[in-house]
Amino acid sequence: MLRFKKTIYINIDSKKLKKEEKRTSPEVPEGMWCKCPKCGQILYNEDRKEANFVCPKCGHYFRMEAYERIEIVADEYTFQEWDKKLPDKNPLHFKGYEKKLAALRESTGLLEAVVTGKACIYGEPCALIVCDSRFMMASMGHTVGEKITRAVERAIKEKLPVVLFTCSGGARMQEGIVSLMQMAKTAAALKKHSEAGLLSIVVLTDPTTGGVTASFAMLGDIILGEPQALVGFAGPRVIEQTIGEKLPEGFQRSEFLQEHGWIDAVVERKKLKQTLFQLLHFHSVNRSSVHMGRDTIRLDERDRKLLKERKKQKKIDAWERVSCSRMPKRPTAMDYIQSIFKNFYELHGDRAFGDDGAVIGGLAFLGGIPVTVIGQQKGKNTKENILRNFGMANPEGYRKALRLMKQAEKFHRPIICFVDTPGAFCGMEAEERGQGEAIARNLYEMSSLKVPILSILIGEGGSGGALALAVANEVWIMENATYSILSPEGFASILWKDSSRAKEAAQVMKITAEDLKQLGIVEKIIPEQIAACEGNLLEIAGYMKQGIKEFIEKYKDLKPQTLADMRYKRFRNM
């Protein structure tokens, strides 16, 4: 008969065991490691901080605390905090709201969802406004709106630009209609700041939604976005529930916003401080203290000599000029911008629909003076031409140009335009978005802008599409550029019903530089010893550069209204 030993069971206290294990396990200091939510990698926090809170493995952008952001953009020991403690409000007497605020203050170390103050960025002073998502998702209630408004008002008093980092879930529900009023309050403060002629820069970070997006977040003179930041009025979940569809990849991200014309640039975090400094510096230079300098030989004298030499050479007919103006390898607007100006910073979008690749524009320096530069841009190969739509702008291109011109007027910057287009784009979508209105609006507004405007025809000057960037105090033209009511082919087709007579039409239309000078359409011809190309780009650009310097020197001391009146008379007399 088999006998079995009785099994003896021992009761083990699992809680006690865990405590024992915890005591014997190597201790890891709290906050030393974190997990990337995108790639799942375990990261050493010091490495993450060293990389500006960007995952070194996959490039994921971590959300940052307000004081962390201040640390990476402000010069050391320059930040002075404003209005750190403001009284709380519970306008709806919402149950448990005060306790929630108290608990958040305990857990985050913040008094509210925004930090404001004054700092320097590489020596450039500014007011800093930084939202922090740890505090009720940086929702905007009375205190947040009050802090932002006070910071903007103080910036006006101290004549400071504002740099505003947004991050928010929108309105603070616990404060109801009072929260809604903060949208109007902050927007009105920024309007006063703008009317004082001061610069505001907004940096959109992840996430920026709701009432914040519909107020101060979208009101900067210049709006930047961090890569892949979620920005929108309604959140993705709300939109999907409303329309019953899945949203496309990248919808409402910074890159999407730039493509659709709403922000000026997407800036990597590691480049942000330098970018902010560059933009602040463009707006802090005292123009009156900068002298352009002059060559010993003035350009009008050089013009006469060069054009006299050209007359001795073989006469080039109008059609040959047309062919030269259309050469694929002819330097583009960007070529001249990069050769003439320093520190060009491109700005994107019309703040209404899109960013048109056929029009480029932004800020630059010439001889220490900040200028606004705008150009119609062609490509040099098929791929580039498709991207640039062969230099034929859509309505959003003209609206982008006008936006930048109005910005130049606000900050008293001369405007330099490079014109090169076969004409405005003729397409169904362009008509739907108001092509005629966009061109008309440019003519209307440019006529009265109170800053000097110089337009230079560098290739084709086709019809109203060219004129939309050429309502200027002076219009110059390169020797092999053209300026016409339409193409010679179109002219021949309409008047003679025969496009093959384009060569004849070019002669009849009086579209060459010499013809246009005699008609009083242009003030100056820029000589081309040989047709402009990569080989003589620097020579031509150097000539232009000196001419533009003389132009700015000539007009810089004139009263704003005088500049507008001179422009009006110029076209009134044609």
C-alpha positions as CSV (number, residue, x, y, z in Angstrom):
1,M,0.0,0.0,0.0
2,L,1.4,3.4,-1.1
3,R,1.7,6.1,1.5
4,F,2.0,9.8,0.6
5,K,3.6,12.4,2.7
6,K,1.4,15.2,3.7
7,T,2.3,18.4,1.8
8,I,3.1,21.2,4.1
9,Y,2.0,24.7,2.8
10,I,3.6,27.9,4.0
11,N,1.7,31.2,3.8
12,I,3.8,34.0,2.3
13,D,2.9,37.6,2.8
14,S,3.2,39.0,-0.7
15,K,3.1,42.6,0.5
16,K,5.9,41.9,2.9
17,L,7.9,40.1,0.1
18,K,7.6,43.1,-2.2
19,K,8.8,45.4,0.5
20,E,11.8,43.0,1.1
21,E,12.5,42.9,-2.7
22,K,12.3,46.7,-2.8
23,R,14.8,47.0,0.0
24,T,17.3,44.6,-1.7
25,S,16.8,46.0,-5.3
26,P,19.3,48.6,-6.5
27,E,17.6,52.0,-6.0
28,V,17.1,54.2,-9.2
29,P,16.6,57.9,-8.3
30,E,13.2,59.1,-9.3
31,G,13.1,61.1,-12.5
32,M,16.3,59.7,-13.9
33,W,14.7,57.8,-16.8
34,C,11.7,58.3,-19.0
35,K,10.1,56.4,-21.8
36,C,9.6,57.9,-25.3
37,P,5.8,57.7,-26.1
38,K,6.6,57.4,-29.8
39,C,9.3,54.8,-30.1
40,G,9.1,53.2,-26.6
41,Q,12.8,53.6,-25.9
42,I,14.0,54.2,-22.3
43,L,15.9,57.5,-22.2
44,Y,18.2,59.0,-19.7
45,N,16.6,62.3,-18.8
46,E,19.9,64.2,-18.9
47,D,20.4,63.1,-22.5
48,R,16.9,64.2,-23.3
49,K,17.5,67.6,-21.7
50,E,20.8,67.9,-23.6
51,A,18.8,67.3,-26.8
52,N,16.3,70.1,-26.0
53,F,13.7,67.5,-24.9
54,V,13.8,65.8,-28.3
55,C,14.1,62.0,-28.4
56,P,17.6,61.2,-29.7
57,K,16.3,57.9,-31.0
58,C,13.2,58.9,-33.1
59,G,13.1,62.7,-33.0
60,H,9.8,62.9,-30.9
61,Y,9.2,66.3,-29.4
62,F,8.4,66.1,-25.7
63,R,6.2,68.7,-24.2
64,M,8.2,71.2,-22.1
65,E,7.6,72.9,-18.9
66,A,7.4,76.7,-19.0
67,Y,10.7,77.3,-17.1
68,E,12.4,74.7,-19.3
69,R,11.4,76.6,-22.4
70,I,12.6,79.8,-20.9
71,E,15.9,78.2,-20.0
72,I,16.6,77.1,-23.6
73,V,15.7,80.4,-25.3
74,A,16.6,83.1,-22.8
75,D,20.2,84.3,-22.0
76,E,21.3,83.0,-18.6
77,Y,20.2,85.1,-15.7
78,T,18.2,87.6,-17.8
79,F,14.7,86.3,-17.1
80,Q,12.7,88.6,-14.8
81,E,9.3,87.2,-14.0
82,W,6.2,89.4,-14.0
83,D,2.9,89.0,-12.1
84,K,3.8,85.7,-10.6
85,K,0.9,85.7,-8.2
86,L,-2.5,87.0,-9.2
87,P,-5.8,86.4,-7.2
88,D,-7.9,83.4,-8.2
89,K,-11.4,83.7,-9.5
90,N,-14.2,81.2,-9.5
91,P,-16.9,83.3,-11.3
92,L,-19.4,80.4,-11.7
93,H,-18.7,79.2,-8.1
94,F,-17.9,75.8,-9.6
95,K,-17.8,73.1,-7.0
96,G,-14.3,71.8,-6.2
97,Y,-12.6,74.3,-8.5
98,E,-10.5,75.9,-5.7
99,K,-9.4,72.5,-4.5
100,K,-8.4,71.5,-8.0
101,L,-6.3,74.6,-8.4
102,A,-4.6,74.1,-5.0
103,A,-3.8,70.5,-5.9
104,L,-2.3,71.5,-9.2
105,R,-0.1,74.1,-7.5
106,E,1.1,71.5,-5.1
107,S,1.9,68.9,-7.9
108,T,3.4,71.3,-10.5
109,G,5.0,74.1,-8.5
110,L,3.1,76.5,-10.8
111,L,0.7,79.2,-9.7
112,E,-1.1,79.2,-13.0
113,A,-0.9,77.9,-16.6
114,V,1.2,80.7,-18.0
115,V,4.5,82.3,-17.0
116,T,5.3,85.9,-18.1
117,G,8.3,88.1,-17.8
118,K,11.2,89.9,-19.5
119,A,14.4,88.3,-20.9
120,C,17.1,88.7,-23.5
121,I,17.7,86.4,-26.5
122,Y,21.4,86.8,-27.5
123,G,21.2,90.3,-26.1
124,E,17.9,91.2,-27.8
125,P,15.3,92.2,-25.1
126,C,11.7,90.9,-25.3
127,A,8.7,90.1,-23.2
128,L,8.2,86.3,-22.8
129,I,4.9,84.6,-22.4
130,V,5.0,80.8,-22.0
131,C,2.1,78.4,-21.5
132,D,2.5,75.2,-19.5
133,S,0.3,72.2,-20.3
134,R,0.8,70.6,-16.8
135,F,-1.6,73.1,-15.3
136,M,-5.1,72.1,-16.5
137,M,-3.8,71.6,-20.0
138,A,-2.9,75.3,-20.1
139,S,-6.6,76.1,-20.5
140,M,-7.4,79.8,-20.5
141,G,-9.3,81.2,-17.6
142,H,-9.5,84.7,-16.1
143,T,-6.0,84.6,-14.5
144,V,-4.3,83.3,-17.6
145,G,-6.0,85.9,-19.8
146,E,-5.1,88.6,-17.2
147,K,-1.5,87.6,-17.0
148,I,-1.1,87.6,-20.8
149,T,-2.9,90.9,-21.2
150,R,-0.8,92.5,-18.4
151,A,2.4,91.2,-20.0
152,V,1.4,92.7,-23.4
153,E,0.5,96.0,-21.8
154,R,3.8,96.2,-20.0
155,A,5.6,95.4,-23.3
156,I,3.9,98.4,-24.9
157,K,5.0,100.6,-22.0
158,E,8.6,99.4,-22.2
159,K,8.5,99.2,-26.0
160,L,9.4,95.5,-26.1
161,P,8.6,92.9,-28.7
162,V,6.6,89.9,-27.5
163,V,7.6,86.3,-27.9
164,L,4.7,84.0,-27.0
165,F,4.8,80.2,-26.7
166,T,1.4,78.7,-27.0
167,C,0.2,75.4,-25.6
168,S,-3.4,74.8,-24.6
169,G,-6.5,72.7,-24.6
170,G,-8.6,75.9,-25.1
171,A,-11.1,77.6,-22.8
172,R,-11.3,76.7,-19.1
173,M,-14.7,75.0,-18.7
174,Q,-15.0,75.7,-15.0
175,E,-15.0,79.5,-15.7
176,G,-17.6,79.3,-18.5
177,I,-18.4,82.6,-20.3
178,V,-15.7,84.5,-18.4
179,S,-13.2,82.2,-20.0
180,L,-14.6,83.0,-23.4
181,M,-14.1,86.8,-22.7
182,Q,-10.3,86.2,-22.3
183,M,-10.1,85.6,-26.1
184,A,-11.3,89.1,-26.8
185,K,-9.2,90.6,-24.0
186,T,-5.9,89.1,-25.2
187,A,-6.7,89.8,-28.8
188,A,-7.4,93.5,-28.0
189,A,-4.2,93.8,-26.1
190,L,-2.2,92.5,-29.0
191,K,-3.9,94.9,-31.4
192,K,-2.7,97.8,-29.2
193,H,0.7,96.3,-29.2
194,S,0.7,96.2,-33.0
195,E,-0.6,99.7,-33.3
196,A,2.4,100.8,-31.2
197,G,4.5,99.5,-34.0
198,L,5.9,96.6,-32.0
199,L,6.7,93.1,-33.1
200,S,4.9,89.9,-31.8
201,I,6.2,86.4,-32.5
202,V,4.2,83.4,-31.7
203,V,5.6,79.9,-31.4
204,L,3.0,77.2,-31.7
205,T,3.7,74.1,-29.7
206,D,1.9,70.8,-29.1
207,P,-1.0,71.0,-28.6
208,T,-2.6,74.4,-29.3
209,T,-6.3,74.2,-29.7
210,G,-9.7,75.8,-29.0
211,G,-10.1,79.4,-27.8
212,V,-6.3,79.9,-27.6
213,T,-6.0,79.1,-31.3
214,A,-8.9,81.4,-32.0
215,S,-7.3,84.3,-30.2
216,F,-3.7,85.2,-29.4
217,A,-2.1,82.1,-30.9
218,M,-2.8,83.2,-34.5
219,L,-2.3,86.9,-34.1
220,G,1.5,87.2,-34.3
221,D,3.3,89.3,-36.9
222,I,5.4,86.2,-37.4
223,I,4.0,82.8,-36.5
224,L,6.4,79.8,-36.1
225,G,5.5,76.2,-35.3
226,E,7.5,73.4,-33.7
227,P,7.7,70.2,-35.9
228,Q,4.6,68.0,-35.7
229,A,2.8,70.3,-33.2
230,L,-0.9,69.8,-33.2
231,V,-2.6,73.1,-33.9
232,G,-6.3,73.6,-34.6
233,F,-9.6,75.2,-33.4
234,A,-11.4,71.9,-33.0
235,G,-9.5,68.8,-31.8
236,P,-9.1,65.8,-34.1
237,R,-11.6,63.6,-32.1
238,V,-14.3,66.3,-32.3
239,I,-13.8,66.7,-36.1
240,E,-13.9,62.9,-36.7
241,Q,-17.0,62.6,-34.6
242,T,-18.6,65.5,-36.5
243,I,-17.9,64.4,-40.0
244,G,-17.8,60.6,-39.4
245,E,-14.5,60.2,-41.2
246,K,-10.9,59.4,-40.3
247,L,-8.6,62.4,-40.6
248,P,-5.6,62.1,-43.0
249,E,-2.1,61.7,-41.7
250,G,-0.5,65.0,-40.7
251,F,-3.8,66.9,-40.5
252,Q,-3.6,69.9,-38.2
253,R,0.1,69.5,-37.7
254,S,2.6,72.4,-38.1
255,E,3.7,71.3,-41.5
256,F,0.1,71.1,-42.6
257,L,-0.4,74.7,-41.4
258,Q,2.6,76.0,-43.3
259,E,1.4,74.3,-46.5
260,H,-2.0,75.9,-46.1
261,G,-0.6,79.4,-45.5
262,W,-1.2,79.8,-41.8
263,I,2.3,79.9,-40.4
264,D,5.5,81.5,-41.5
265,A,7.9,78.6,-40.8
266,V,8.4,75.3,-39.0
267,V,11.5,75.6,-36.8
268,E,13.4,72.8,-35.1
269,R,13.8,73.3,-31.4
270,K,17.6,73.3,-31.6
271,K,17.4,76.2,-34.1
272,L,14.7,78.1,-32.2
273,K,16.8,80.5,-30.2
274,Q,18.9,81.5,-33.2
275,T,15.8,82.0,-35.3
276,L,14.1,84.2,-32.6
277,F,17.3,86.3,-32.3
278,Q,17.4,86.7,-36.0
279,L,13.8,87.9,-36.2
280,L,14.2,90.2,-33.2
281,H,17.3,91.6,-34.7
282,F,15.6,92.5,-38.0
283,H,13.2,94.7,-36.0
284,S,15.6,96.3,-33.6
285,V,18.0,98.0,-35.9
286,N,17.9,101.8,-35.9
287,R,17.8,102.6,-39.6
288,S,18.6,106.3,-39.2
289,S,22.0,105.4,-37.8
290,V,23.0,103.2,-40.7
291,H,24.7,104.6,-43.8
292,M,24.8,102.6,-47.0
293,G,28.0,103.8,-48.5
294,R,28.6,104.7,-52.2
295,D,30.9,103.7,-55.0
296,T,33.1,106.4,-56.4
297,I,31.3,106.1,-59.8
298,R,27.5,106.6,-59.6
299,L,25.4,104.1,-61.4
300,D,23.7,106.6,-63.8
301,E,27.2,107.4,-65.1
302,R,28.0,103.7,-65.4
303,D,24.7,103.0,-67.1
304,R,25.5,105.5,-69.9
305,K,28.9,104.0,-70.5
306,L,27.7,100.4,-70.6
307,L,24.7,101.1,-72.8
308,K,26.9,103.2,-75.1
309,E,29.1,100.1,-75.5
310,R,26.1,97.9,-76.1
311,K,24.9,100.2,-79.0
312,K,28.2,99.5,-80.8
313,Q,27.5,95.8,-80.7
314,K,25.1,93.9,-83.0
315,K,21.5,95.1,-82.6
316,I,19.3,92.5,-80.8
317,D,15.7,92.5,-82.0
318,A,12.6,92.3,-79.7
319,W,12.0,88.6,-80.3
320,E,15.6,87.8,-79.3
321,R,15.0,89.8,-76.1
322,V,11.9,87.7,-75.5
323,S,13.9,84.5,-76.0
324,C,16.6,85.7,-73.6
325,S,14.0,86.6,-70.9
326,R,12.6,83.0,-71.1
327,M,16.0,81.2,-71.0
328,P,15.7,78.2,-68.5
329,K,19.1,79.0,-67.0
330,R,18.4,82.7,-66.5
331,P,19.0,83.7,-62.8
332,T,15.9,83.6,-60.8
333,A,14.6,85.9,-58.0
334,M,16.1,83.6,-55.4
335,D,19.5,83.8,-57.1
336,Y,19.5,87.6,-56.9
337,I,18.2,87.7,-53.3
338,Q,20.9,85.3,-52.1
339,S,23.6,87.2,-54.0
340,I,22.6,90.8,-53.0
341,F,21.2,90.5,-49.5
342,K,22.4,89.0,-46.2
343,N,20.6,86.7,-43.7
344,F,17.5,86.3,-45.9
345,Y,14.8,84.6,-43.8
346,E,11.9,83.3,-45.8
347,L,8.3,83.8,-44.5
348,H,5.5,81.6,-45.8
349,G,1.7,81.8,-46.4
350,D,-1.1,84.2,-47.0
351,R,-2.8,83.5,-43.7
352,A,-6.0,82.6,-45.6
353,F,-5.5,79.6,-47.9
354,G,-2.0,78.4,-48.8
355,D,1.7,79.0,-49.5
356,D,2.3,79.7,-53.2
357,G,5.7,78.5,-54.4
358,A,5.5,80.9,-57.3
359,V,6.0,83.8,-54.9
360,I,8.8,84.0,-52.3
361,G,9.3,86.6,-49.7
362,G,10.9,87.4,-46.4
363,L,13.3,89.6,-44.4
364,A,16.9,90.4,-45.2
365,F,19.7,92.9,-44.6
366,L,21.3,95.3,-47.1
367,G,24.2,97.3,-45.8
368,G,22.9,96.8,-42.2
369,I,19.4,98.0,-43.1
370,P,16.5,95.6,-42.8
371,V,14.4,95.2,-45.9
372,T,11.4,93.2,-47.1
373,V,12.2,91.2,-50.3
374,I,9.6,89.6,-52.5
375,G,10.1,87.8,-55.8
376,Q,8.2,85.8,-58.4
377,Q,10.1,82.5,-58.6
378,K,10.6,80.2,-61.6
379,G,12.3,76.8,-61.6
380,K,15.4,75.8,-63.6
381,N,14.2,72.3,-64.3
382,T,10.9,70.4,-64.7
383,K,10.7,69.4,-61.0
384,E,11.3,73.0,-59.8
385,N,9.0,74.5,-62.3
386,I,6.1,72.2,-61.2
387,L,6.8,73.2,-57.6
388,R,6.9,76.9,-58.6
389,N,4.1,76.6,-61.1
390,F,6.4,78.1,-63.8
391,G,6.4,81.4,-62.0
392,M,2.6,81.9,-62.4
393,A,1.2,82.9,-59.1
394,N,-2.2,81.9,-57.7
395,P,-4.3,84.3,-55.6
396,E,-2.6,83.1,-52.4
397,G,0.8,84.2,-53.9
398,Y,-0.3,87.7,-54.4
399,R,-2.0,87.8,-51.0
400,K,1.2,86.5,-49.4
401,A,3.1,89.3,-51.1
402,L,0.7,91.9,-49.9
403,R,0.8,90.5,-46.3
404,L,4.6,90.9,-46.3
405,M,4.3,94.4,-47.8
406,K,1.8,95.5,-45.1
407,Q,4.2,94.1,-42.5
408,A,7.0,96.1,-44.1
409,E,4.9,99.2,-43.8
410,K,4.3,98.6,-40.1
411,F,8.0,98.3,-39.4
412,H,9.1,101.0,-41.9
413,R,11.1,98.6,-44.1
414,P,11.9,99.4,-47.8
415,I,10.3,96.8,-50.2
416,I,12.3,95.3,-53.0
417,C,10.4,93.2,-55.6
418,F,11.8,91.0,-58.3
419,V,9.3,90.5,-61.1
420,D,9.5,87.5,-63.4
421,T,6.3,85.8,-64.6
422,P,4.7,84.9,-67.9
423,G,1.5,86.0,-66.1
424,A,-0.9,85.2,-63.3
425,F,-2.0,81.6,-63.3
426,C,-5.2,81.0,-65.4
427,G,-6.9,78.0,-63.8
428,M,-10.3,77.1,-62.4
429,E,-9.0,77.0,-58.8
430,A,-7.4,80.4,-59.2
431,E,-10.7,81.9,-60.4
432,E,-12.6,80.2,-57.5
433,R,-10.2,81.8,-55.0
434,G,-10.5,85.3,-56.6
435,Q,-7.5,85.8,-58.9
436,G,-8.8,89.1,-60.2
437,E,-9.5,90.4,-56.7
438,A,-6.1,89.4,-55.4
439,I,-4.3,91.3,-58.2
440,A,-6.6,94.3,-57.9
441,R,-6.1,94.4,-54.1
442,N,-2.3,94.5,-54.6
443,L,-2.6,97.5,-57.0
444,Y,-5.0,99.2,-54.5
445,E,-2.9,98.8,-51.4
446,M,0.6,99.2,-53.0
447,S,-0.5,102.6,-54.3
448,S,-0.7,104.0,-50.8
449,L,2.0,102.1,-48.9
450,K,4.1,104.6,-46.9
451,V,7.5,103.0,-47.4
452,P,9.8,103.1,-50.5
453,I,9.1,100.4,-53.1
454,L,11.5,99.3,-55.8
455,S,10.5,96.7,-58.4
456,I,13.0,95.1,-60.8
457,L,12.0,93.2,-63.9
458,I,14.5,90.4,-64.2
459,G,12.9,88.2,-66.8
460,E,9.3,88.1,-68.2
461,G,6.9,90.8,-67.1
462,G,3.6,89.4,-68.1
463,S,0.5,91.4,-67.8
464,G,-1.4,92.1,-64.5
465,G,0.5,89.2,-62.9
466,A,3.6,91.3,-63.2
467,L,2.0,94.7,-62.4
468,A,0.7,93.2,-59.1
469,L,4.3,93.5,-57.8
470,A,5.3,96.6,-59.7
471,V,3.3,99.5,-58.3
472,A,6.5,101.1,-57.1
473,N,8.2,104.4,-56.6
474,E,10.7,103.2,-59.3
475,V,10.6,100.3,-61.7
476,W,13.9,99.0,-63.2
477,I,14.3,96.5,-65.9
478,M,17.2,94.3,-67.0
479,E,18.4,94.8,-70.6
480,N,17.0,91.4,-71.8
481,A,13.8,91.4,-69.7
482,T,10.4,92.3,-71.1
483,Y,7.2,93.9,-69.8
484,S,4.0,93.6,-71.8
485,I,0.2,93.5,-71.7
486,L,0.4,89.8,-72.6
487,S,2.7,87.4,-74.4
488,P,3.6,88.1,-78.1
489,E,1.9,84.8,-79.0
490,G,-1.3,85.8,-77.2
491,F,-1.2,89.3,-78.8
492,A,-0.8,87.8,-82.3
493,S,-3.6,85.3,-81.7
494,I,-6.1,87.9,-80.5
495,L,-5.4,90.7,-83.0
496,W,-4.3,88.8,-86.0
497,K,-5.8,85.3,-85.3
498,D,-2.3,83.9,-86.0
499,S,0.0,83.0,-83.1
500,S,2.8,82.2,-85.6
501,R,3.2,86.0,-86.0
502,A,4.6,86.3,-82.4
503,K,8.0,87.6,-83.6
504,E,6.3,90.4,-85.5
505,A,4.1,91.1,-82.5
506,A,7.1,91.4,-80.2
507,Q,8.3,94.3,-82.3
508,V,5.0,96.0,-82.5
509,M,4.2,95.8,-78.8
510,K,7.2,97.8,-77.6
511,I,8.1,95.4,-74.8
512,T,11.9,95.8,-74.6
513,A,13.9,97.7,-72.0
514,E,14.7,100.5,-74.4
515,D,11.1,100.8,-75.6
516,L,9.9,100.9,-72.0
517,K,12.4,103.6,-71.0
518,Q,11.3,105.8,-73.9
519,L,7.6,105.3,-72.9
520,G,8.4,106.3,-69.3
521,I,7.3,102.9,-67.9
522,V,10.7,102.2,-66.3
523,E,13.3,104.5,-64.7
524,K,16.5,102.5,-65.2
525,I,17.9,99.8,-67.5
526,I,20.3,97.3,-65.9
527,P,22.9,96.4,-68.6
528,E,23.7,92.8,-69.6
529,Q,27.0,92.6,-71.5
530,I,25.9,89.0,-72.2
531,A,22.5,87.5,-71.4
532,A,22.3,87.0,-67.7
533,C,23.4,83.5,-66.6
534,E,25.3,81.8,-63.8
535,G,28.6,83.0,-65.1
536,N,27.8,86.7,-64.8
537,L,25.3,86.5,-61.9
538,L,27.7,88.0,-59.3
539,E,28.6,90.9,-61.6
540,I,25.0,91.8,-62.3
541,A,24.0,91.3,-58.6
542,G,26.9,93.5,-57.5
543,Y,25.6,96.2,-59.9
544,M,22.1,95.8,-58.6
545,K,23.2,95.9,-55.0
546,Q,24.8,99.3,-55.4
547,G,21.8,100.6,-57.2
548,I,19.4,99.4,-54.5
549,K,21.6,101.0,-51.9
550,E,21.4,104.3,-53.7
551,F,17.7,103.9,-54.1
552,I,17.2,103.4,-50.3
553,E,19.5,106.3,-49.6
554,K,17.5,108.5,-51.9
555,Y,14.2,107.8,-50.4
556,K,14.9,106.9,-46.7
557,D,14.5,110.4,-45.3
558,L,11.2,111.3,-47.2
559,K,8.0,111.5,-45.2
560,P,5.7,108.4,-45.4
561,Q,2.9,110.4,-47.1
562,T,5.4,111.9,-49.6
563,L,6.4,108.4,-50.7
564,A,2.8,107.4,-51.3
565,D,2.0,110.7,-53.1
566,M,5.1,110.3,-55.4
567,R,3.9,106.8,-56.3
568,Y,0.4,108.0,-57.0
569,K,1.7,110.8,-59.3
570,R,4.0,108.3,-61.1
571,F,1.1,106.3,-62.3
572,R,-1.3,109.2,-62.5
573,N,0.9,110.7,-65.3
574,M,0.9,107.6,-67.5
